[in-house]
Amino acid sequence: MTRARDLAVDLGTANTRVVRHGDGIVYDEPTVVAVNTRTGDVLAVGGKARALMQEAPPHVAVTRPMERGVITDYELAEQMIRLVFRTLGVSRLFKPRVLVCVPSSLTPVERRAVEEAVTSAGGRSVSLVDEPLAAAIGAGLPVQDARGSMIVDIGGSTSEMAMVALGGVVTTMAIPVGGFDMDEAIQRHIRKRYGVAVGDRVAERVKIELGSAYPAADARPMEVHGRELASAMPTTVLVTPEEVREVLTATVEHIAQTTRDCLSESPPELAHDVLETGLFLTGGGALLRGLDMRLAQECEVPVHLTELPMATVAIGAGRLLDYLPAYRGSQIRPASAHR
């Protein structure tokens, strides 16, 4: 089998992205599975599964097999990965080597579950790489140098902060906070203040259009459509940027505090490097308006948003495919090495 069949998988709670060697990102879909509750059959994955959720047929349940970066439903995760591989032309005869990005906080048991799910789905051999290292490589940082580079990756349900140097992660911290938590905070606020229930997609749109971590001069109120709890009738409320920013304050402060802690616990010489070069912000949650300015203020270092925040981890993992056959570093290894 040629190396061109090798795959790198960013198996995120919110989205799954796959890079095929030589082709770049060939799959980018939500990490969701639609299941027939009568038969247990998987009907669709990714965007097609989300579309089924909008139709809301009574016998179809749409669920996420991942939570906080951990596989919570092994069977569904394995079937999802199998279907993804099938769409990419993976067969029983031509099984690819697979590099999978995982949170640095995963336990050996959780890492083994990822290895076994990917192997069962059609991977010939599986290696794992910690997401902060892949993100740093995807951001183009000099990870092999002795100079310290800091990456802050805000995902759907987990945020990781890491200091990288000499080809590995020196200091890392992870918190169970991300974009989904922001969405849920907005849903709770609208329910409590206005007595209106809104769905996940509406809350996400409010976050994208009104959400901020720093006051924005051009922000305007937004009409939000939902269901009134008292009457169960459709209704519309006007939500302001100021109240959304207030709602997101706790999440933003948690991210900022953990970033400061990671920086302060890193070796002084590496932390000094970050004072000069700044830290790099990536992940879907990094797109929250003003988060870079807020972190720069809180941590007193320059903050740079990576070029493609949502794809940075996958891009970095794809670059590592060049070294997959011979890499023997401590941060990238066969998944069985974690046992």
C-alpha positions, 0 to 999 in steps of 0.5 A: 500500500502506498503512503498516499493512503495514510490518513490523519483523523482529528476526532473532535467532539464537535467535528471530525476532519480527515486528511489524506496524505497528498490530498489535504482535508478530504472529510469535514463533518459534524461528529454526529450519528443518526440511529434508527431506534427501532432497529439500531441501524446507523442511518447517517453520519455527519451533515446528513445525520444533522439534516435528519435531526431537523426533519425529526422523524419519531424513530430516528435519534441523533447523538454524539458518540464523543463527549469532552474528547472521550468516546462515550459510545464505543459501538456508535463511534466505531460505526461512524468511523467505518462509514467515514472511511468507506466514503473515502474509499477504504476497503478490507483489502487496502487498509490505511495507516491512521494517525489520530489526534487525541486530547492530551488529558486522555487516560490510557484506557480512553486512548486504547478505546480510540485505537480499537475503534479506529482499528475495527473501523478499518485502520491497519495500524493506529498512532496517536498524537496529542492535539496541542502538538498537532495544533502547534505544527498546523500553526507553523510553530517551530516545535522542534526548536528549544524556543518555547511556543504556546498554543491555546486550542478552544474546542467544542467541549474541551480547551487545551493550553500547552507549551511546546518545545523540542518536539514535544509538549512541555506543559499542558492543561485541559479544562472541560469548557468549550463552544458547546458550553457557551451555547448552553449558557445562552440557551439557559439565559434565554429560557430564564430571562425570556421564558423561551426555549431555543435549540442548539443551532439557534444558540450557536447562531446567537453566539456567532453573531452576538457573542464576544469576550470584549466589548464590540462597537459595531454589535447590534441586537438580534431577533431570536426565534424560539418557543414560549414555555408558557404557551408552547407557541412560537415567539420572537425576542430581542437579544442584545450583545451586552447580555450575551457577553455577560452570559459568556463571562464565566466561560471566558474567565475560566479559559483566561485563568487556565491560560495564565496558569499554564504560562506561569507553570511553564519553565521560565525561559520558555515563558519568556519566549512567549512574552516575545513571540506571543501565544497562538489561539486556535479551535472553533471557540477561538472565533469568539469575537474579541477572545484574542484581545481578552487573552492578550489583556489577561496574560500580558502577551501578544495573541495571534489567531491561527490562519484556519482555526477550525482546521489547524489540528487536522492540518498539523496531523496531516503534516505529520503523515510524512514522518509516520513510518519512522517517527519515534518521538515521545509525543507520537507513538503507536496507540498500544504504547500507552498501555 
